Amino acid sequence: MKRFLRENSLSIVLFGLFLIFLVGLSITGYLRQNEELDMHMQPLITYLDYIVSSNFLEAVFENWESEFLQMGALVVLTIWLVQKGSADSKKLRGANKVDTSSRYSIIKASNWGKRRKAMKEVLYANSLSIALFGLFFGSIIVHAFSGAAAANEEAILHHQPQVSVLQYAASVQFWFESFQNWQSEFLAVGLLMVLSIYLRQRRSPESKMIGEPNAKTGS
């Protein structure tokens, strides 16, 4: 058990912090929701009702979509684009270890067995970006459905007409919620790229070595 905890300590701590902040979001969101219901002289809801409500789901997934988008974009963009001096960029010249070619070709495969192996290798070779963008699209779909439900609940309180999921997904509100998160994520990634050129963090694999020159690209 000690060995398992040590070898997986980074992911354990990160997911632990995620759960702590998710619980914090749920508690503060629950209190805020009841404050709003009280202002409209509506019956208050329980905590369990809130964590399965559209308001909570919308708050969670509108943030998740931006996180998965920026991580997926970073994975894909660093295939072709480079940043001189950045620890997270591939080398400007010469071969990189990640630039390996496939052992199989779907086009040149002479039989179904080789074609299947080629398809499996293509999927595995791109599995990280597929997973991240899959999580992004899943999150944005849940954001649209839960956002529409939350908007309709608000519309009922104010005696306004309700909207469909497609109408909400095409609304200014939906894209305002998305853009306000997306812009901050890409700002953070861009700053990490640029700051890693000039700044260091001793012992961190996300940083270049202390004595490395600023112009050196890659960790």
C-alpha positions as CSV (number, residue, x, y, z in Angstrom):
1,M,0.0,0.0,0.0
2,K,2.8,2.4,0.9
3,R,4.5,1.7,-2.5
4,F,1.2,2.2,-4.3
5,L,0.6,5.6,-2.6
6,R,4.1,6.7,-3.3
7,E,4.1,5.7,-7.0
8,N,0.6,7.3,-7.5
9,S,0.9,10.2,-5.1
10,L,0.6,13.0,-7.7
11,S,-2.7,11.7,-9.2
12,I,-4.0,10.9,-5.7
13,V,-3.4,14.4,-4.5
14,L,-4.7,16.0,-7.6
15,F,-8.0,14.0,-7.6
16,G,-8.2,14.6,-3.8
17,L,-8.0,18.4,-4.4
18,F,-10.6,18.0,-7.2
19,L,-13.0,16.3,-4.8
20,I,-12.4,18.9,-2.1
21,F,-13.1,21.8,-4.4
22,L,-16.1,20.0,-6.0
23,V,-17.7,19.6,-2.6
24,G,-16.9,23.2,-1.8
25,L,-18.6,24.2,-5.1
26,S,-21.7,22.1,-4.2
27,I,-22.0,23.6,-0.7
28,T,-21.6,27.2,-1.8
29,G,-23.8,26.7,-4.8
30,Y,-26.5,25.1,-2.6
31,L,-26.5,28.0,-0.2
32,R,-26.6,30.5,-3.1
33,Q,-29.5,28.6,-4.8
34,N,-31.5,28.7,-1.6
35,E,-30.8,32.4,-1.1
36,E,-32.2,33.0,-4.6
37,L,-35.3,30.8,-4.0
38,D,-35.9,32.6,-0.7
39,M,-35.8,36.0,-2.6
40,H,-38.5,34.7,-4.9
41,M,-40.5,33.3,-2.0
42,Q,-40.1,29.8,-3.4
43,P,-39.7,26.6,-1.2
44,L,-36.1,25.8,-0.3
45,I,-34.4,22.6,-1.6
46,T,-32.3,20.0,0.2
47,Y,-28.6,19.6,-0.5
48,L,-29.2,16.2,-2.2
49,D,-31.8,17.9,-4.5
50,Y,-29.2,20.5,-5.4
51,I,-26.4,18.2,-6.4
52,V,-28.6,16.5,-9.0
53,S,-30.1,19.8,-10.2
54,S,-29.5,21.4,-13.5
55,N,-27.9,24.4,-11.8
56,F,-25.2,22.4,-10.2
57,L,-24.6,20.3,-13.4
58,E,-24.3,23.4,-15.5
59,A,-21.8,25.0,-13.1
60,V,-19.6,21.9,-13.2
61,F,-19.7,21.0,-16.9
62,E,-19.3,24.5,-18.3
63,N,-15.9,24.5,-16.5
64,W,-15.0,21.0,-17.4
65,E,-15.5,21.7,-21.1
66,S,-13.0,24.5,-21.1
67,E,-10.4,22.3,-19.2
68,F,-10.7,19.4,-21.7
69,L,-10.7,21.8,-24.6
70,Q,-7.4,23.5,-23.6
71,M,-5.7,20.2,-22.8
72,G,-6.8,18.6,-26.0
73,A,-5.8,21.7,-28.0
74,L,-2.4,21.7,-26.3
75,V,-1.8,18.1,-27.1
76,V,-2.7,18.5,-30.8
77,L,-1.1,21.9,-31.4
78,T,2.2,20.9,-30.0
79,I,2.4,18.2,-32.8
80,W,3.0,20.9,-35.4
81,L,3.7,24.2,-33.6
82,V,6.8,25.0,-31.5
83,Q,7.8,27.8,-29.1
84,K,11.5,28.6,-28.9
85,G,12.8,28.3,-25.3
86,S,9.6,26.7,-23.9
87,A,9.9,23.5,-21.8
88,D,6.7,22.2,-23.2
89,S,7.6,22.5,-26.8
90,K,9.3,20.0,-29.1
91,K,12.8,20.8,-30.3
92,L,13.0,23.4,-33.1
93,R,15.2,21.2,-35.3
94,G,16.0,17.6,-35.5
95,A,14.1,14.4,-34.7
96,N,11.9,14.2,-31.6
97,K,11.4,10.9,-29.8
98,V,7.6,11.2,-30.1
99,D,7.8,11.5,-33.9
100,T,7.7,7.8,-34.7
101,S,6.0,6.4,-37.8
102,S,3.4,3.6,-37.8
103,R,4.5,0.0,-38.4
104,Y,1.3,-0.6,-40.3
105,S,-0.5,1.1,-43.1
106,I,-4.3,0.9,-43.6
107,I,-3.9,1.7,-47.3
108,K,-1.1,-0.8,-48.0
109,A,-2.5,-3.6,-45.8
110,S,-2.9,-6.7,-47.9
111,N,-5.5,-8.5,-45.7
112,W,-8.1,-7.8,-43.0
113,G,-5.7,-8.9,-40.2
114,K,-3.1,-6.3,-41.1
115,R,-5.8,-3.6,-41.7
116,R,-7.2,-4.3,-38.3
117,K,-3.8,-4.0,-36.7
118,A,-3.3,-0.7,-38.5
119,M,-6.6,0.7,-37.3
120,K,-5.8,-0.3,-33.7
121,E,-2.5,1.4,-33.9
122,V,-4.0,4.6,-35.4
123,L,-6.5,4.7,-32.5
124,Y,-3.9,4.0,-29.9
125,A,-1.5,6.5,-31.4
126,N,-4.1,9.2,-31.2
127,S,-5.9,8.0,-28.0
128,L,-4.9,10.9,-25.8
129,S,-6.4,13.6,-28.0
130,I,-9.4,11.4,-28.8
131,A,-10.1,10.9,-25.1
132,L,-9.6,14.6,-24.3
133,F,-11.8,15.9,-27.1
134,G,-14.4,13.2,-26.3
135,L,-14.6,14.5,-22.8
136,F,-14.8,18.0,-24.1
137,F,-17.7,17.2,-26.4
138,G,-19.4,15.2,-23.7
139,S,-19.1,18.1,-21.3
140,I,-20.4,20.7,-23.7
141,I,-23.4,18.5,-24.4
142,V,-24.2,18.1,-20.7
143,H,-23.6,21.9,-20.3
144,A,-26.2,22.5,-23.1
145,F,-28.8,20.2,-21.6
146,S,-28.4,21.3,-18.0
147,G,-28.1,24.9,-19.0
148,A,-31.4,24.7,-20.9
149,A,-33.1,23.1,-17.9
150,A,-31.7,25.8,-15.5
151,A,-32.8,28.6,-17.9
152,N,-36.3,27.1,-18.0
153,E,-36.4,26.9,-14.2
154,E,-35.5,30.6,-14.1
155,A,-38.0,31.4,-16.8
156,I,-40.8,29.8,-14.8
157,L,-39.9,32.0,-11.8
158,H,-40.1,35.1,-14.0
159,H,-43.1,33.9,-16.1
160,Q,-41.0,33.9,-19.2
161,P,-41.3,31.5,-22.2
162,Q,-39.2,28.3,-22.0
163,V,-36.5,27.3,-24.6
164,S,-35.4,24.0,-26.1
165,V,-31.8,22.6,-25.8
166,L,-31.0,23.7,-29.3
167,Q,-32.3,27.2,-28.7
168,Y,-30.3,27.5,-25.5
169,A,-27.1,26.2,-27.3
170,A,-27.6,28.9,-29.9
171,S,-28.2,31.6,-27.2
172,V,-25.9,34.4,-26.1
173,Q,-26.0,33.1,-22.6
174,F,-24.6,29.7,-23.5
175,W,-21.7,31.1,-25.5
176,F,-21.0,33.8,-22.9
177,E,-20.6,31.0,-20.3
178,S,-18.3,29.0,-22.6
179,F,-16.1,31.9,-23.7
180,Q,-15.6,33.3,-20.2
181,N,-14.0,29.9,-19.3
182,W,-12.2,29.3,-22.6
183,Q,-10.4,32.6,-22.7
184,S,-8.9,32.0,-19.2
185,E,-7.8,28.5,-20.0
186,F,-5.8,29.5,-23.1
187,L,-4.4,32.5,-21.3
188,A,-3.1,30.2,-18.6
189,V,-1.6,27.7,-21.1
190,G,0.0,30.5,-23.1
191,L,1.5,32.0,-20.0
192,L,2.9,28.6,-18.9
193,M,4.6,28.3,-22.3
194,V,6.1,31.8,-22.2
195,L,7.0,31.8,-18.5
196,S,8.8,28.5,-18.8
197,I,11.3,30.2,-21.2
198,Y,12.6,32.5,-18.6
199,L,11.6,31.1,-15.2
200,R,12.5,27.8,-13.5
201,Q,11.2,25.6,-10.7
202,R,13.8,23.4,-9.1
203,R,13.0,19.7,-9.2
204,S,9.9,20.1,-11.3
205,P,9.7,18.1,-14.6
206,E,7.6,20.9,-16.0
207,S,10.6,23.2,-15.9
208,K,14.0,23.2,-17.6
209,M,17.1,22.6,-15.6
210,I,18.2,25.6,-13.5
211,G,21.3,26.2,-15.5
212,E,19.8,25.8,-19.0
213,P,19.8,28.9,-21.2
214,N,16.5,30.6,-22.0
215,A,16.9,29.9,-25.7
216,K,16.9,26.1,-25.2
217,T,13.7,24.5,-26.3
218,G,12.3,21.4,-24.4
219,S,12.6,20.3,-20.9
